[in-house]
Amino acid sequence: MEANEPLSGMILELRRGTVVLCALCKLKKPMYGYNLLGELADSGISVEANTLYPLLRRLEGQGLLTSSWNTEEAKPRKYYQTTPQGDELCKKLLAQWENLTENMKKITEDYKNDK
């Protein structure tokens, strides 16, 4: 096993839940998948298309997103947007995220100061 394999796996675990929260936050306004990929990447959250699209379908299946096709442009695009349930879940997850990051900051600062 290479030295960076445990790190890569742990980074994936850390990012997994954040992608859900990021998608819910960004999809308050209608957006198609490729555009969402770009917006996330521009914000420093790079996600593979083969990760994002199944996530969008899963969130839609859970009633947290709706989708609709826009066929008015040259290339038809499927737009996603949060439902009221998705907005409510996003608010709750965001509150948990803020609490978690506040507590993590305390822990990591203690760690840094112990060096």
ZADO-1210 file (C-alpha; in nm, 4 decimals, padded with zeros to 6 digits):
<atoms>
<atom x="00.0000" y="00.0000" z="00.0000" code="MET" pos="1"/>
<atom x="00.1405" y="00.3394" z="-00.0995" code="GLU" pos="2"/>
<atom x="00.1785" y="00.6113" z="00.1612" code="ALA" pos="3"/>
<atom x="-00.0742" y="00.8446" z="-00.0050" code="ASN" pos="4"/>
<atom x="-00.3522" y="00.5829" z="-00.0379" code="GLU" pos="5"/>
<atom x="-00.4900" y="00.6331" z="00.3150" code="PRO" pos="6"/>
<atom x="-00.4795" y="01.0107" z="00.2637" code="LEU" pos="7"/>
<atom x="-00.6661" y="00.9898" z="-00.0684" code="SER" pos="8"/>
<atom x="-00.9380" y="00.7731" z="00.0847" code="GLY" pos="9"/>
<atom x="-00.9800" y="01.0028" z="00.3822" code="MET" pos="10"/>
<atom x="-00.9978" y="01.3118" z="00.1615" code="ILE" pos="11"/>
<atom x="-01.2730" y="01.1418" z="-00.0399" code="LEU" pos="12"/>
<atom x="-01.4632" y="01.0695" z="00.2811" code="GLU" pos="13"/>
<atom x="-01.4333" y="01.4318" z="00.3927" code="LEU" pos="14"/>
<atom x="-01.5544" y="01.5625" z="00.0568" code="ARG" pos="15"/>
<atom x="-01.8436" y="01.3195" z="00.0072" code="ARG" pos="16"/>
<atom x="-02.0937" y="01.4936" z="00.2340" code="GLY" pos="17"/>
<atom x="-01.9778" y="01.8407" z="00.1417" code="THR" pos="18"/>
<atom x="-02.0663" y="01.7847" z="-00.2238" code="VAL" pos="19"/>
<atom x="-02.4284" y="01.7177" z="-00.1256" code="VAL" pos="20"/>
<atom x="-02.4423" y="02.0393" z="00.0759" code="LEU" pos="21"/>
<atom x="-02.2709" y="02.2385" z="-00.2000" code="CYS" pos="22"/>
<atom x="-02.5121" y="02.1064" z="-00.4634" code="ALA" pos="23"/>
<atom x="-02.8167" y="02.1877" z="-00.2512" code="LEU" pos="24"/>
<atom x="-02.6858" y="02.5396" z="-00.1857" code="CYS" pos="25"/>
<atom x="-02.6049" y="02.6069" z="-00.5512" code="LYS" pos="26"/>
<atom x="-02.9310" y="02.4596" z="-00.6835" code="LEU" pos="27"/>
<atom x="-03.1521" y="02.7101" z="-00.5057" code="LYS" pos="28"/>
<atom x="-03.1476" y="02.8625" z="-00.8554" code="LYS" pos="29"/>
<atom x="-03.2067" y="02.6362" z="-01.1595" code="PRO" pos="30"/>
<atom x="-02.8848" y="02.5069" z="-01.3103" code="MET" pos="31"/>
<atom x="-02.7869" y="02.2291" z="-01.5487" code="TYR" pos="32"/>
<atom x="-02.5328" y="01.9681" z="-01.4427" code="GLY" pos="33"/>
<atom x="-02.2337" y="02.0833" z="-01.6462" code="TYR" pos="34"/>
<atom x="-02.2826" y="02.4403" z="-01.5254" code="ASN" pos="35"/>
<atom x="-02.2989" y="02.3140" z="-01.1664" code="LEU" pos="36"/>
<atom x="-01.9717" y="02.1262" z="-01.2182" code="LEU" pos="37"/>
<atom x="-01.8088" y="02.4498" z="-01.3339" code="GLY" pos="38"/>
<atom x="-01.9500" y="02.6583" z="-01.0498" code="GLU" pos="39"/>
<atom x="-01.8327" y="02.4059" z="-00.7928" code="LEU" pos="40"/>
<atom x="-01.4869" y="02.3909" z="-00.9530" code="ALA" pos="41"/>
<atom x="-01.4676" y="02.7714" z="-00.9568" code="ASP" pos="42"/>
<atom x="-01.5420" y="02.7616" z="-00.5832" code="SER" pos="43"/>
<atom x="-01.2595" y="02.5136" z="-00.5225" code="GLY" pos="44"/>
<atom x="-01.4800" y="02.2031" z="-00.5033" code="ILE" pos="45"/>
<atom x="-01.3857" y="01.9833" z="-00.7963" code="SER" pos="46"/>
<atom x="-01.6269" y="01.6985" z="-00.8610" code="VAL" pos="47"/>
<atom x="-01.6187" y="01.4392" z="-01.1364" code="GLU" pos="48"/>
<atom x="-01.9207" y="01.4276" z="-01.3667" code="ALA" pos="49"/>
<atom x="-01.9568" y="01.0544" z="-01.2964" code="ASN" pos="50"/>
<atom x="-01.9986" y="01.1466" z="-00.9284" code="THR" pos="51"/>
<atom x="-02.2253" y="01.4487" z="-00.9685" code="LEU" pos="52"/>
<atom x="-02.4879" y="01.3145" z="-01.2079" code="TYR" pos="53"/>
<atom x="-02.5758" y="01.0059" z="-00.9996" code="PRO" pos="54"/>
<atom x="-02.5899" y="01.2340" z="-00.6936" code="LEU" pos="55"/>
<atom x="-02.8346" y="01.4658" z="-00.8719" code="LEU" pos="56"/>
<atom x="-03.0533" y="01.1697" z="-00.9708" code="ARG" pos="57"/>
<atom x="-03.0452" y="01.0362" z="-00.6134" code="ARG" pos="58"/>
<atom x="-03.1398" y="01.3751" z="-00.4652" code="LEU" pos="59"/>
<atom x="-03.4201" y="01.4040" z="-00.7186" code="GLU" pos="60"/>
<atom x="-03.5420" y="01.0558" z="-00.6278" code="GLY" pos="61"/>
<atom x="-03.5468" y="01.1629" z="-00.2619" code="GLN" pos="62"/>
<atom x="-03.7692" y="01.4583" z="-00.3495" code="GLY" pos="63"/>
<atom x="-03.4979" y="01.7143" z="-00.2722" code="LEU" pos="64"/>
<atom x="-03.4537" y="01.8316" z="-00.6328" code="LEU" pos="65"/>
<atom x="-03.6782" y="01.8725" z="-00.9325" code="THR" pos="66"/>
<atom x="-03.5613" y="01.8649" z="-01.2907" code="SER" pos="67"/>
<atom x="-03.6916" y="01.9969" z="-01.6189" code="SER" pos="68"/>
<atom x="-03.5625" y="01.9962" z="-01.9727" code="TRP" pos="69"/>
<atom x="-03.4940" y="02.3212" z="-02.1559" code="ASN" pos="70"/>
<atom x="-03.5212" y="02.2463" z="-02.5261" code="THR" pos="71"/>
<atom x="-03.5319" y="02.6084" z="-02.6419" code="GLU" pos="72"/>
<atom x="-03.1543" y="02.6287" z="-02.6892" code="GLU" pos="73"/>
<atom x="-02.9519" y="02.4497" z="-02.9589" code="ALA" pos="74"/>
<atom x="-02.8560" y="02.1783" z="-02.7094" code="LYS" pos="75"/>
<atom x="-03.1286" y="02.0491" z="-02.4753" code="PRO" pos="76"/>
<atom x="-03.0261" y="02.0732" z="-02.1107" code="ARG" pos="77"/>
<atom x="-03.1701" y="01.9235" z="-01.7964" code="LYS" pos="78"/>
<atom x="-03.2009" y="02.1855" z="-01.5241" code="TYR" pos="79"/>
<atom x="-03.2131" y="02.0978" z="-01.1558" code="TYR" pos="80"/>
<atom x="-03.3479" y="02.3028" z="-00.8660" code="GLN" pos="81"/>
<atom x="-03.4128" y="02.2346" z="-00.5000" code="THR" pos="82"/>
<atom x="-03.7654" y="02.1619" z="-00.3876" code="THR" pos="83"/>
<atom x="-03.9047" y="02.3187" z="-00.0695" code="PRO" pos="84"/>
<atom x="-03.7940" y="01.9990" z="00.1104" code="GLN" pos="85"/>
<atom x="-03.4483" y="02.0359" z="-00.0430" code="GLY" pos="86"/>
<atom x="-03.4292" y="02.3986" z="00.0720" code="ASP" pos="87"/>
<atom x="-03.5327" y="02.2994" z="00.4246" code="GLU" pos="88"/>
<atom x="-03.2782" y="02.0174" z="00.4350" code="LEU" pos="89"/>
<atom x="-03.0119" y="02.2539" z="00.3034" code="CYS" pos="90"/>
<atom x="-03.0810" y="02.5007" z="00.5867" code="LYS" pos="91"/>
<atom x="-03.0557" y="02.2230" z="00.8452" code="LYS" pos="92"/>
<atom x="-02.7380" y="02.0778" z="00.6943" code="LEU" pos="93"/>
<atom x="-02.5855" y="02.4236" z="00.6729" code="LEU" pos="94"/>
<atom x="-02.6536" y="02.4827" z="01.0433" code="ALA" pos="95"/>
<atom x="-02.4877" y="02.1494" z="01.1221" code="GLN" pos="96"/>
<atom x="-02.1952" y="02.2378" z="00.8941" code="TRP" pos="97"/>
<atom x="-02.1446" y="02.5727" z="01.0673" code="GLU" pos="98"/>
<atom x="-02.1529" y="02.4081" z="01.4098" code="ASN" pos="99"/>
<atom x="-01.9131" y="02.1374" z="01.2964" code="LEU" pos="100"/>
<atom x="-01.6649" y="02.3803" z="01.1397" code="THR" pos="101"/>
<atom x="-01.6728" y="02.6000" z="01.4500" code="GLU" pos="102"/>
<atom x="-01.5915" y="02.3007" z="01.6697" code="ASN" pos="103"/>
<atom x="-01.3312" y="02.1700" z="01.4258" code="MET" pos="104"/>
<atom x="-01.1604" y="02.5080" z="01.4273" code="LYS" pos="105"/>
<atom x="-01.1286" y="02.4882" z="01.8071" code="LYS" pos="106"/>
<atom x="-00.9863" y="02.1368" z="01.7888" code="ILE" pos="107"/>
<atom x="-00.7429" y="02.2101" z="01.5069" code="THR" pos="108"/>
<atom x="-00.6212" y="02.5298" z="01.6734" code="GLU" pos="109"/>
<atom x="-00.5552" y="02.3322" z="01.9918" code="ASP" pos="110"/>
<atom x="-00.3609" y="02.0816" z="01.7796" code="TYR" pos="111"/>
<atom x="-00.1583" y="02.3557" z="01.6092" code="LYS" pos="112"/>
<atom x="-00.0812" y="02.5260" z="01.9398" code="ASN" pos="113"/>
<atom x="00.0450" y="02.2007" z="02.0968" code="ASP" pos="114"/>
<atom x="00.3308" y="02.1801" z="01.8452" code="LYS" pos="115"/>
</atoms>
